[in-house]
Amino acid sequence: MKEDCQNVKESPNFSIQIASTSSDADKISIEQVQITRSSSDADKISFAKWFDSNCQQFLAQKIFDILQGAVLGAGDVISVSSITLFFKYLKQSIHMLFEEGIIAVALLQRFVSKQTTKKVKTLNLQNIGTMLVVLVIVSLKTCREVVSDSFFAKEFDILPAVLNQSETA
């Protein structure tokens, strides 16, 4: 069992710990946010913004680690900061939730695991960006009633046919 754990922030008003525990590539568990003391509304708003930003960065790091393990040279075309910016953009434009990001990480882990098992190399340096967009679409479709592929096609200049084909892969 592998466990990554980090104390992200501690102060007199709150402490937070994000832990990821996985016994295999198909499972991810993110645990524990603990507020140790009651705080003012301003502190709560500040904490919420800070927490949201750190969660996005945590998920971006997880996705980056998975991509680096799956695609040789992935770190040359994508970074944790670019994935974090992608998540921030999605949060602002479509109100993507942290839970949907967790699902995206789990789906990517599962996809890479299955590709490795089948000895197929679908994911490569040229399609990492498209893969991230499709990953978000599939994650959103898992959680939401209605998701518009046309929004993503226009927003990221990807042909709808490419998105549809990629979703079925």
Z-matrix of the N, CA and C atoms (Angstrom, degrees):
N
C 1 1.451
C 2 1.522 1 108.56
N 3 1.313 2 115.81 1 131.62
C 4 1.452 3 121.31 2 179.34
C 5 1.518 4 108.45 3 -102.82
N 6 1.316 5 116.77 4 136.78
C 7 1.456 6 119.42 5 178.10
C 8 1.513 7 109.41 6 -134.25
N 9 1.325 8 116.15 7 122.84
C 10 1.451 9 122.56 8 173.26
C 11 1.511 10 106.03 9 -108.06
N 12 1.301 11 116.98 10 126.16
C 13 1.452 12 119.27 11 -177.07
C 14 1.512 13 108.16 12 -141.28
N 15 1.309 14 115.77 13 136.60
C 16 1.443 15 118.21 14 177.67
C 17 1.514 16 109.88 15 -144.57
N 18 1.326 17 116.36 16 135.65
C 19 1.447 18 120.50 17 170.15
C 20 1.507 19 106.07 18 -80.09
N 21 1.295 20 116.55 19 114.49
C 22 1.443 21 120.12 20 -174.87
C 23 1.521 22 111.18 21 -84.10
N 24 1.316 23 117.53 22 -39.55
C 25 1.457 24 119.61 23 -175.07
C 26 1.515 25 109.73 24 -157.51
N 27 1.300 26 115.87 25 138.09
C 28 1.454 27 120.76 26 170.99
C 29 1.515 28 108.12 27 -137.47
N 30 1.310 29 115.64 28 138.43
C 31 1.452 30 122.27 29 175.52
C 32 1.523 31 106.97 30 -152.33
N 33 1.320 32 118.33 31 175.39
C 34 1.466 33 118.68 32 177.53
C 35 1.533 34 112.53 33 -61.73
N 36 1.345 35 117.78 34 -23.90
C 37 1.459 36 120.52 35 -176.11
C 38 1.521 37 114.19 36 -91.55
N 39 1.315 38 118.01 37 -27.40
C 40 1.455 39 118.75 38 -179.13
C 41 1.514 40 110.61 39 -162.29
N 42 1.307 41 113.94 40 160.09
C 43 1.457 42 119.98 41 169.13
C 44 1.514 43 106.42 42 -133.99
N 45 1.285 44 115.47 43 149.57
C 46 1.458 45 119.44 44 -179.99
C 47 1.514 46 108.33 45 -136.85
N 48 1.297 47 114.56 46 140.60
C 49 1.450 48 120.25 47 175.98
C 50 1.520 49 106.93 48 -137.39
N 51 1.303 50 115.63 49 127.16
C 52 1.461 51 120.15 50 175.91
C 53 1.510 52 106.08 51 -112.48
N 54 1.312 53 115.92 52 124.84
C 55 1.454 54 120.42 53 -179.05
C 56 1.514 55 108.64 54 -125.67
N 57 1.294 56 114.94 55 141.70
C 58 1.456 57 120.23 56 174.62
C 59 1.513 58 106.95 57 -121.47
N 60 1.298 59 115.81 58 123.16
C 61 1.450 60 121.06 59 -179.54
C 62 1.513 61 108.19 60 -122.61
N 63 1.313 62 116.67 61 127.53
C 64 1.461 63 117.96 62 176.90
C 65 1.513 64 109.65 63 -142.95
N 66 1.321 65 115.23 64 133.16
C 67 1.457 66 120.02 65 176.85
C 68 1.519 67 110.77 66 -95.75
N 69 1.319 68 116.41 67 -18.22
C 70 1.455 69 120.39 68 174.03
C 71 1.520 70 109.05 69 -150.83
N 72 1.308 71 116.23 70 173.24
C 73 1.464 72 121.13 71 -173.36
C 74 1.521 73 113.20 72 -69.35
N 75 1.331 74 118.21 73 -15.33
C 76 1.458 75 120.29 74 -177.11
C 77 1.526 76 113.54 75 -90.65
N 78 1.328 77 118.42 76 -2.69
C 79 1.460 78 120.15 77 -175.00
C 80 1.518 79 110.98 78 -126.19
N 81 1.315 80 115.27 79 140.41
C 82 1.458 81 121.03 80 172.43
C 83 1.517 82 107.41 81 -140.92
N 84 1.293 83 115.33 82 140.47
C 85 1.449 84 121.05 83 179.16
C 86 1.519 85 107.32 84 -134.93
N 87 1.299 86 116.77 85 123.52
C 88 1.455 87 120.69 86 177.22
C 89 1.513 88 106.52 87 -114.68
N 90 1.313 89 115.02 88 127.30
C 91 1.450 90 119.90 89 -168.89
C 92 1.520 91 112.56 90 -126.77
N 93 1.252 92 115.18 91 156.22
C 94 1.436 93 131.25 92 156.45
C 95 1.517 94 118.21 93 65.16
N 96 1.283 95 113.22 94 111.12
C 97 1.452 96 122.15 95 163.48
C 98 1.513 97 104.27 96 -124.12
N 99 1.280 98 115.99 97 123.06
C 100 1.454 99 119.08 98 -175.74
C 101 1.519 100 109.29 99 -126.86
N 102 1.323 101 116.23 100 120.47
C 103 1.458 102 120.80 101 173.92
C 104 1.518 103 106.29 102 -96.07
N 105 1.316 104 115.94 103 118.14
C 106 1.454 105 120.22 104 -171.27
C 107 1.521 106 113.45 105 -84.59
N 108 1.313 107 118.07 106 -23.28
C 109 1.457 108 121.03 107 179.24
C 110 1.508 109 109.80 108 -141.59
N 111 1.297 110 115.36 109 153.41
C 112 1.452 111 120.59 110 173.95
C 113 1.523 112 108.19 111 -66.31
N 114 1.308 113 116.44 112 143.12
C 115 1.457 114 119.32 113 -179.83
C 116 1.521 115 109.88 114 -134.91
N 117 1.301 116 116.13 115 169.93
C 118 1.460 117 121.12 116 -179.26
C 119 1.525 118 110.32 117 -70.54
N 120 1.332 119 115.93 118 166.85
C 121 1.463 120 120.25 119 178.02
C 122 1.523 121 111.04 120 -60.13
N 123 1.331 122 116.81 121 -39.53
C 124 1.468 123 120.31 122 178.99
C 125 1.525 124 110.30 123 -62.70
N 126 1.343 125 116.84 124 -40.77
C 127 1.463 126 120.66 125 177.32
C 128 1.523 127 110.87 126 -64.79
N 129 1.326 128 116.47 127 -38.79
C 130 1.464 129 120.34 128 -179.89
C 131 1.528 130 110.82 129 -65.97
N 132 1.323 131 117.03 130 -41.60
C 133 1.471 132 120.80 131 178.18
C 134 1.521 133 109.95 132 -65.44
N 135 1.320 134 116.01 133 -44.36
C 136 1.459 135 120.74 134 178.24
C 137 1.526 136 110.36 135 -61.18
N 138 1.319 137 116.32 136 -44.24
C 139 1.459 138 121.08 137 178.52
C 140 1.523 139 110.76 138 -62.00
N 141 1.329 140 117.52 139 -43.85
C 142 1.465 141 121.19 140 -178.56
C 143 1.524 142 110.84 141 -61.22
N 144 1.326 143 116.99 142 -44.00
C 145 1.469 144 120.50 143 178.39
C 146 1.523 145 110.51 144 -64.83
N 147 1.318 146 115.43 145 -44.99
C 148 1.460 147 120.30 146 -179.97
C 149 1.528 148 110.53 147 -62.99
N 150 1.326 149 116.42 148 -44.94
C 151 1.459 150 121.63 149 -179.35
C 152 1.523 151 110.76 150 -61.64
N 153 1.326 152 116.40 151 -45.59
C 154 1.458 153 121.33 152 -179.56
C 155 1.524 154 110.62 153 -59.21
N 156 1.318 155 116.21 154 -45.40
C 157 1.460 156 121.02 155 179.83
C 158 1.529 157 111.10 156 -62.61
N 159 1.325 158 116.81 157 -43.36
C 160 1.460 159 120.25 158 -179.28
C 161 1.524 160 112.24 159 -70.27
N 162 1.314 161 117.29 160 -33.35
C 163 1.464 162 120.07 161 176.19
C 164 1.520 163 110.34 162 -65.36
N 165 1.327 164 116.37 163 -42.43
C 166 1.461 165 120.05 164 177.81
C 167 1.526 166 110.18 165 -60.95
N 168 1.316 167 116.26 166 -42.22
C 169 1.459 168 120.07 167 179.94
C 170 1.530 169 110.80 168 -67.30
N 171 1.318 170 117.02 169 -39.66
C 172 1.461 171 121.45 170 178.21
C 173 1.531 172 110.48 171 -61.54
N 174 1.332 173 116.74 172 -47.26
C 175 1.465 174 120.69 173 178.88
C 176 1.528 175 110.81 174 -64.32
N 177 1.323 176 116.56 175 -40.30
C 178 1.466 177 120.54 176 178.06
C 179 1.525 178 110.51 177 -61.17
N 180 1.322 179 116.84 178 -41.27
C 181 1.469 180 120.64 179 178.57
C 182 1.526 181 110.36 180 -63.24
N 183 1.333 182 116.82 181 -42.08
C 184 1.467 183 120.62 182 178.68
C 185 1.532 184 110.55 183 -61.79
N 186 1.326 185 116.61 184 -46.56
C 187 1.466 186 120.40 185 179.94
C 188 1.523 187 110.32 186 -63.40
N 189 1.322 188 116.81 187 -43.24
C 190 1.460 189 121.04 188 178.53
C 191 1.531 190 110.69 189 -59.48
N 192 1.325 191 116.78 190 -45.46
C 193 1.469 192 120.71 191 179.82
C 194 1.530 193 111.30 192 -60.99
N 195 1.317 194 116.66 193 -41.97
C 196 1.468 195 120.67 194 179.19
C 197 1.529 196 109.85 195 -64.40
N 198 1.336 197 116.13 196 -45.72
C 199 1.469 198 120.03 197 -179.62
C 200 1.523 199 111.48 198 -63.75
N 201 1.322 200 116.90 199 -40.63
C 202 1.468 201 119.55 200 179.36
C 203 1.520 202 111.40 201 -63.82
N 204 1.321 203 116.60 202 -35.98
C 205 1.456 204 120.02 203 177.83
C 206 1.519 205 113.01 204 -72.55
N 207 1.329 206 116.05 205 -25.75
C 208 1.467 207 120.15 206 -174.91
C 209 1.522 208 113.76 207 -95.90
N 210 1.333 209 116.90 208 -29.36
C 211 1.466 210 120.54 209 -173.98
C 212 1.525 211 109.17 210 -126.78
N 213 1.305 212 115.90 211 116.14
C 214 1.456 213 121.26 212 178.06
C 215 1.530 214 109.72 213 -61.65
N 216 1.317 215 117.18 214 124.19
C 217 1.460 216 121.74 215 179.02
C 218 1.515 217 114.60 216 85.92
N 219 1.320 218 117.94 217 10.65
C 220 1.472 219 120.86 218 -178.72
C 221 1.524 220 111.42 219 -58.42
N 222 1.317 221 116.95 220 -35.27
C 223 1.461 222 121.25 221 179.78
C 224 1.518 223 113.47 222 -64.14
N 225 1.330 224 117.04 223 -15.67
C 226 1.465 225 120.68 224 177.96
C 227 1.526 226 112.38 225 -81.84
N 228 1.336 227 117.46 226 -20.69
C 229 1.466 228 120.13 227 -176.81
C 230 1.529 229 113.59 228 -114.36
N 231 1.325 230 116.91 229 -12.24
C 232 1.463 231 120.20 230 -179.21
C 233 1.522 232 108.57 231 -146.29
N 234 1.323 233 115.88 232 153.92
C 235 1.467 234 120.30 233 -179.29
C 236 1.525 235 109.81 234 -137.01
N 237 1.317 236 115.45 235 166.49
C 238 1.464 237 120.35 236 176.64
C 239 1.525 238 109.45 237 -60.63
N 240 1.325 239 116.76 238 -41.02
C 241 1.470 240 119.06 239 -178.45
C 242 1.529 241 111.72 240 -66.37
N 243 1.329 242 118.37 241 -36.29
C 244 1.471 243 119.09 242 178.71
C 245 1.531 244 110.98 243 -69.93
N 246 1.321 245 117.40 244 -36.01
C 247 1.468 246 120.24 245 176.93
C 248 1.528 247 109.68 246 -69.23
N 249 1.328 248 116.91 247 -39.26
C 250 1.466 249 120.95 248 177.09
C 251 1.527 250 110.42 249 -61.38
N 252 1.327 251 116.97 250 -43.87
C 253 1.472 252 120.23 251 177.05
C 254 1.527 253 111.23 252 -61.86
N 255 1.316 254 116.60 253 -38.45
C 256 1.459 255 121.85 254 176.80
C 257 1.530 256 110.08 255 -59.99
N 258 1.340 257 116.67 256 -46.61
C 259 1.467 258 120.61 257 178.18
C 260 1.531 259 111.42 258 -63.96
N 261 1.322 260 117.23 259 -40.35
C 262 1.470 261 120.06 260 178.58
C 263 1.526 262 110.40 261 -63.35
N 264 1.316 263 115.93 262 -41.48
C 265 1.460 264 120.12 263 177.82
C 266 1.535 265 110.49 264 -61.71
N 267 1.329 266 116.31 265 -44.57
C 268 1.465 267 120.42 266 179.48
C 269 1.523 268 111.32 267 -64.78
N 270 1.308 269 116.72 268 -36.43
C 271 1.470 270 120.85 269 177.57
C 272 1.524 271 110.04 270 -62.37
N 273 1.335 272 116.81 271 -42.80
C 274 1.462 273 120.96 272 -178.43
C 275 1.527 274 112.32 273 -75.13
N 276 1.320 275 117.23 274 -40.07
C 277 1.465 276 119.25 275 -172.61
C 278 1.526 277 113.85 276 -86.10
N 279 1.322 278 118.03 277 -38.20
C 280 1.472 279 119.56 278 -177.66
C 281 1.528 280 112.56 279 -124.81
N 282 1.324 281 116.04 280 8.93
C 283 1.468 282 121.85 281 177.87
C 284 1.528 283 111.95 282 57.62
N 285 1.330 284 115.04 283 46.20
C 286 1.463 285 120.01 284 178.51
C 287 1.524 286 109.23 285 -64.56
N 288 1.311 287 115.57 286 133.64
C 289 1.456 288 122.17 287 -177.96
C 290 1.525 289 111.14 288 -91.61
N 291 1.322 290 115.38 289 156.63
C 292 1.458 291 121.75 290 176.74
C 293 1.531 292 110.04 291 -57.18
N 294 1.320 293 116.79 292 -40.52
C 295 1.459 294 121.49 293 -179.77
C 296 1.528 295 111.19 294 -60.66
N 297 1.326 296 116.59 295 -37.65
C 298 1.464 297 120.43 296 177.43
C 299 1.524 298 110.50 297 -67.72
N 300 1.322 299 116.44 298 -32.87
C 301 1.464 300 120.69 299 174.86
C 302 1.521 301 111.74 300 -66.79
N 303 1.327 302 116.53 301 -39.12
C 304 1.467 303 120.75 302 176.85
C 305 1.525 304 109.59 303 -61.56
N 306 1.318 305 115.92 304 -42.80
C 307 1.467 306 120.26 305 178.42
C 308 1.526 307 109.92 306 -62.94
N 309 1.327 308 117.16 307 -39.40
C 310 1.468 309 120.66 308 177.96
C 311 1.529 310 110.85 309 -60.47
N 312 1.323 311 116.90 310 -43.19
C 313 1.470 312 120.72 311 178.46
C 314 1.527 313 109.81 312 -62.50
N 315 1.317 314 116.48 313 -46.41
C 316 1.467 315 120.27 314 -179.29
C 317 1.527 316 111.44 315 -62.91
N 318 1.336 317 116.65 316 -41.60
C 319 1.469 318 120.04 317 178.96
C 320 1.526 319 111.40 318 -65.15
N 321 1.327 320 116.68 319 -40.87
C 322 1.467 321 119.59 320 178.48
C 323 1.526 322 110.51 321 -64.70
N 324 1.329 323 116.97 322 -43.15
C 325 1.470 324 119.95 323 177.05
C 326 1.524 325 110.50 324 -58.06
N 327 1.304 326 115.65 325 -45.58
C 328 1.468 327 120.60 326 -178.59
C 329 1.530 328 110.95 327 -65.13
N 330 1.330 329 116.66 328 -43.52
C 331 1.462 330 121.30 329 179.42
C 332 1.530 331 110.55 330 -59.86
N 333 1.322 332 116.33 331 -48.61
C 334 1.466 333 120.82 332 -178.99
C 335 1.525 334 110.31 333 -63.98
N 336 1.321 335 116.52 334 -40.99
C 337 1.462 336 120.84 335 178.96
C 338 1.531 337 111.09 336 -61.26
N 339 1.322 338 116.13 337 -45.25
C 340 1.471 339 119.69 338 -179.96
C 341 1.526 340 111.31 339 -67.51
N 342 1.331 341 116.57 340 -38.43
C 343 1.463 342 119.41 341 178.25
C 344 1.528 343 110.40 342 -64.26
N 345 1.320 344 116.27 343 -38.70
C 346 1.464 345 120.76 344 178.44
C 347 1.524 346 110.48 345 -66.15
N 348 1.325 347 116.27 346 -44.16
C 349 1.465 348 121.11 347 179.17
C 350 1.524 349 111.18 348 -61.00
N 351 1.331 350 116.00 349 -41.95
C 352 1.466 351 120.83 350 -179.29
C 353 1.529 352 112.56 351 -80.77
N 354 1.336 353 115.90 352 -7.08
C 355 1.468 354 122.25 353 -177.06
C 356 1.526 355 111.55 354 57.16
N 357 1.329 356 114.16 355 44.25
C 358 1.461 357 122.43 356 178.35
C 359 1.524 358 107.55 357 -115.19
N 360 1.320 359 117.05 358 140.01
C 361 1.467 360 121.18 359 179.23
C 362 1.527 361 109.43 360 -113.53
N 363 1.320 362 116.72 361 78.29
C 364 1.457 363 121.24 362 177.96
C 365 1.522 364 110.59 363 -79.17
N 366 1.307 365 116.23 364 -41.27
C 367 1.460 366 122.46 365 -177.83
C 368 1.523 367 109.66 366 -83.23
N 369 1.350 368 116.01 367 128.59
C 370 1.466 369 120.29 368 178.77
C 371 1.525 370 109.90 369 -146.62
N 372 1.317 371 116.56 370 179.74
C 373 1.468 372 121.03 371 -176.77
C 374 1.527 373 112.90 372 -60.55
N 375 1.318 374 117.09 373 -31.61
C 376 1.460 375 120.53 374 -176.52
C 377 1.530 376 113.35 375 -77.69
N 378 1.331 377 118.35 376 -20.88
C 379 1.463 378 118.26 377 -175.44
C 380 1.531 379 114.22 378 -118.93
N 381 1.319 380 117.73 379 15.90
C 382 1.471 381 120.14 380 179.69
C 383 1.531 382 111.04 381 -61.19
N 384 1.315 383 118.06 382 -43.91
C 385 1.467 384 121.09 383 -179.74
C 386 1.517 385 111.97 384 -62.44
N 387 1.324 386 116.13 385 -47.03
C 388 1.465 387 120.31 386 177.72
C 389 1.522 388 110.01 387 -61.81
N 390 1.321 389 116.27 388 -40.37
C 391 1.463 390 120.47 389 179.23
C 392 1.530 391 110.81 390 -60.36
N 393 1.328 392 117.57 391 -40.98
C 394 1.467 393 120.07 392 179.40
C 395 1.527 394 111.28 393 -64.85
N 396 1.325 395 116.99 394 -40.63
C 397 1.468 396 120.40 395 178.12
C 398 1.526 397 109.95 396 -64.28
N 399 1.320 398 117.06 397 -46.63
C 400 1.468 399 121.02 398 179.62
C 401 1.528 400 110.12 399 -64.16
N 402 1.310 401 116.83 400 -38.62
C 403 1.466 402 121.44 401 177.86
C 404 1.530 403 110.56 402 -58.56
N 405 1.320 404 116.44 403 -43.91
C 406 1.465 405 120.64 404 178.38
C 407 1.529 406 110.40 405 -65.35
N 408 1.321 407 117.21 406 -43.36
C 409 1.469 408 120.56 407 179.67
C 410 1.527 409 110.50 408 -59.40
N 411 1.317 410 116.92 409 -47.80
C 412 1.465 411 120.43 410 -179.18
C 413 1.531 412 110.25 411 -64.69
N 414 1.324 413 117.37 412 -39.67
C 415 1.471 414 120.93 413 177.38
C 416 1.524 415 110.91 414 -61.59
N 417 1.322 416 115.87 415 -44.62
C 418 1.464 417 119.96 416 179.57
C 419 1.522 418 111.35 417 -65.78
N 420 1.327 419 116.73 418 -39.96
C 421 1.466 420 120.00 419 179.30
C 422 1.527 421 111.14 420 -66.01
N 423 1.314 422 116.63 421 -25.91
C 424 1.454 423 121.00 422 176.25
C 425 1.529 424 110.58 423 -69.86
N 426 1.335 425 116.64 424 -33.03
C 427 1.465 426 121.56 425 -172.66
C 428 1.526 427 114.99 426 -103.20
N 429 1.309 428 117.08 427 -25.35
C 430 1.463 429 119.82 428 -171.39
C 431 1.523 430 111.67 429 -116.08
N 432 1.315 431 113.69 430 157.12
C 433 1.463 432 120.38 431 178.16
C 434 1.525 433 111.65 432 -69.81
N 435 1.337 434 116.40 433 -46.89
C 436 1.462 435 121.11 434 -173.89
C 437 1.527 436 109.56 435 -128.01
N 438 1.320 437 115.49 436 127.65
C 439 1.463 438 121.91 437 175.04
C 440 1.521 439 106.70 438 -133.70
N 441 1.317 440 116.18 439 128.94
C 442 1.457 441 121.05 440 -177.10
C 443 1.525 442 111.28 441 -94.65
N 444 1.321 443 116.09 442 111.17
C 445 1.464 444 120.01 443 175.01
C 446 1.523 445 110.79 444 -63.61
N 447 1.334 446 116.62 445 -31.67
C 448 1.466 447 119.86 446 -177.08
C 449 1.533 448 111.11 447 -64.40
N 450 1.334 449 117.68 448 -33.55
C 451 1.466 450 120.34 449 176.11
C 452 1.524 451 109.70 450 -58.92
N 453 1.328 452 116.69 451 -49.31
C 454 1.458 453 120.97 452 -178.19
C 455 1.528 454 111.23 453 -67.52
N 456 1.318 455 117.04 454 -37.21
C 457 1.464 456 120.80 455 178.72
C 458 1.528 457 110.17 456 -61.22
N 459 1.331 458 116.52 457 -46.34
C 460 1.468 459 120.36 458 179.55
C 461 1.521 460 111.41 459 -69.79
N 462 1.318 461 116.04 460 -45.24
C 463 1.463 462 121.50 461 -174.44
C 464 1.527 463 112.49 462 -63.25
N 465 1.324 464 116.78 463 -38.38
C 466 1.462 465 120.64 464 -175.52
C 467 1.522 466 113.00 465 -112.00
N 468 1.332 467 116.07 466 11.74
C 469 1.462 468 122.35 467 176.13
C 470 1.536 469 111.99 468 52.65
N 471 1.328 470 114.01 469 51.62
C 472 1.465 471 121.43 470 178.06
C 473 1.524 472 107.11 471 -119.59
N 474 1.307 473 116.64 472 133.08
C 475 1.460 474 120.09 473 178.86
C 476 1.528 475 110.41 474 -60.93
N 477 1.335 476 117.79 475 136.23
C 478 1.470 477 120.35 476 178.57
C 479 1.530 478 112.61 477 -54.93
N 480 1.321 479 117.12 478 -35.79
C 481 1.470 480 120.20 479 178.98
C 482 1.526 481 111.20 480 -63.31
N 483 1.327 482 116.59 481 -36.88
C 484 1.469 483 120.66 482 178.27
C 485 1.526 484 109.89 483 -66.24
N 486 1.333 485 116.54 484 -42.67
C 487 1.468 486 119.82 485 177.55
C 488 1.522 487 111.21 486 -61.61
N 489 1.323 488 116.22 487 -46.67
C 490 1.469 489 120.07 488 -179.46
C 491 1.523 490 111.33 489 -61.72
N 492 1.317 491 116.28 490 -43.25
C 493 1.462 492 120.36 491 179.50
C 494 1.530 493 110.63 492 -65.76
N 495 1.324 494 116.82 493 -40.53
C 496 1.464 495 120.97 494 -178.93
C 497 1.521 496 111.95 495 -67.50
N 498 1.325 497 117.30 496 -34.73
C 499 1.463 498 120.72 497 179.60
C 500 1.519 499 111.78 498 -64.68
N 501 1.305 500 117.36 499 -29.62
C 502 1.465 501 120.27 500 -177.84
C 503 1.523 502 112.44 501 -84.90
N 504 1.324 503 117.74 502 -11.01
C 505 1.477 504 120.90 503 -177.51
C 506 1.507 505 112.45 504 -69.45
